Amino acid sequence: MPRFNLDDYIDVAERIETFYEKYPNGRIHTQLLNVRDWNGKQDQFIVHAFLYDGDHLLSTGLAEESFGPSGPNQTSALENAETSAIGRAAANLNLATTRSGQRQRASRQEMEKVNRASEPTYDPARVALRDALRSQLETPEFRKMFILGVIGREVNTYNDLTEAEVTQLNEALAQKGNE
């Protein structure tokens, strides 16, 4: 799997500064195109960014982000989608994305996603389990003991659980709720 050198990468914030230096009458407009709703919670965002010089459209870019179990997308998927869309529009405008001069189309957030690709992806069932455990068992110690008692092993994160263990824990929680 390819790894990207994030130290060589020019952040979107710096590319925005370069954009305004090059286009003093420039403006950036973003539009939320799509929000997917999963069980009453928004979990995916698609953003379209537009770069203008005055009223003249120079470039556009699209990006998608989804909530994840850890990292910035745990709380800020929409903001990351907007930043990525602006970064892609800036790359489409041919603003530098790396300090070495090598062209990259991906935004930093997209590059970080590739670097995290070996990590499990957002799973609504695990999020629901986490929320249920937190609401029914007050402390992390009780949650840890409950998980150990049900599946017979310790876990570090909810992503360490197999699908069968998630089902097993949900069933045990439902049974506990009926007691």
N, C-alpha and C positions, 0 to 999 in steps of 0.2 A: 504494500500500500504506500503511495507517495506521501512524503512528509514535506511540508512547506517551511521555509525559513521565515518565521514571523518577524525576526529582527530586521530583515531586508525590506519588509513591507511598509508602505506609506499608508498610515491610517486615513480613514475617510475624513476625519476632522481636518487633517492637514491638506487633503485634496480639496476640501471646501474652501479653505483659505486661498489655495492656489487658484481655484476657480474665480473667486472674487477679485483677486489681484489681476488676473487676465481679462476678466469681464467686470469692470466696475459697475456697470448697470445690470449685472447678472442677478437672477433670482432663481430660487429652488422651490418647486411646488411638489408636494407628494399627495397621493390619493390612495386611500384604502379601498382595494378592489373586492376583497373577499374575506369573510370571517367564517370559519367553519365552527359550528356549535356541536360539542360532544357532551351529551348528558347535561345540558344546561350551562356548560362552561365553554367560553370561547377558547379554542386551542390551536388554531391555525390562522395565519394572517398573510395575505398577499398584498404587497404595496407596489405602486407604480410611481416612479420619480421622474420629474421633468426639469431639465436645466434650460434656462432662457437667458438670452442677452437682450434686455429690454423685453419687447414682445416677440422676438424671434426665437423659436424653439431650436435649440442646439442639439439636444440629446435626451434620450429617455433610458430608463432601466427598471427592471422588475426584480422582485425578490420575494421569497416565501420563508417564513419561520413558523415553528410550532413550539408550544410549551414543552419543556423537557424536565427530567427528574432532577437535574443539577445544573450548576453553572448559570450564566446570564439568562438563558431561556427559561429558567425556573420561574422568573418573575417578569422578564422584559422581552418577550418574544416579539411583540408589536414594534417596540423601539428598535430592536435589532433588524427587523424586516425593513423598517424605514431607512436605517443607516445603510444596510446592504443595497437597497434599491438606489440610493444616492451614489454609493460607491460604484455600482455597475453603470449608472448614467455617466459618471465622471470617467470611468474606463472607456465607455463608448465614445466619449468626447476626446479620447486620446490623452487624458491627463495621466502622468506617470503613476504607476501603482507600486513600483519597487525602487529602492535606492540604487540598485545595481544597473538599472535600465532595462532589465528583463521585463517583458510585458506579461502581466497576469490579468485575466479578466475577473477572476473571483474577488469578492470583497474579503476583508480580513475575517469577518464572521464566517463566511463560507469556507475559508481556508481552515479556520478553527474547527468547523464541523467535520471537514475531511480528517483532520488530526484526531478528532474524537470518534471517528467512524467505528472504531472497535468497541466503543461503549454502547450499551443497550439504548434503544430509542424510547421515546415517550410511549408509555403504555397506560391507557386509561384504567385498566383493571388494577394495576399496581398503585396508581394514584388513589383510586377509590379505596383500596385496601388500606393504604397509609392513612387516609382521612378517617376511615372507620376505626382503625386501631387507635388513632389519636383521640377520637371522640369517646370511645368506650373504655380505654385504659389510660389513666391519667399521667403516668410517668414513663419515661423511656425504659426504666428498669422493669416495670410490669409488662410493657410491650415485649421486651427482650425475653422475659421468662415465658410469656404466653406463646411466642413464636417457637421457642425451644421446646416447650411442652407439646405443641401440636405437630411440628414437623421433625422434631428430634435432632435439630442442629442449630447452631448460631448462624446469623447472617449479618453482614456489615451494612448492606443497603437493600432496599426493596428490589433492586435490579438483580440481586443475587438469587432471588426466588425463581423456581421453575414455574411454568404455567400451572402444573398440577399442585404445587405448593400454594400458589395464590388461591386456587379453588378450595383447597383444603382449609386454609386459614379463613377464607370468607365463610365457609360452611360452619367452622368452629365459632366464629363471631356471631353468626345468625343463631346458632344453638345457645350460645352464652346469653344473647339478647332475649331469648325465650324462657330463660330460667327465672 
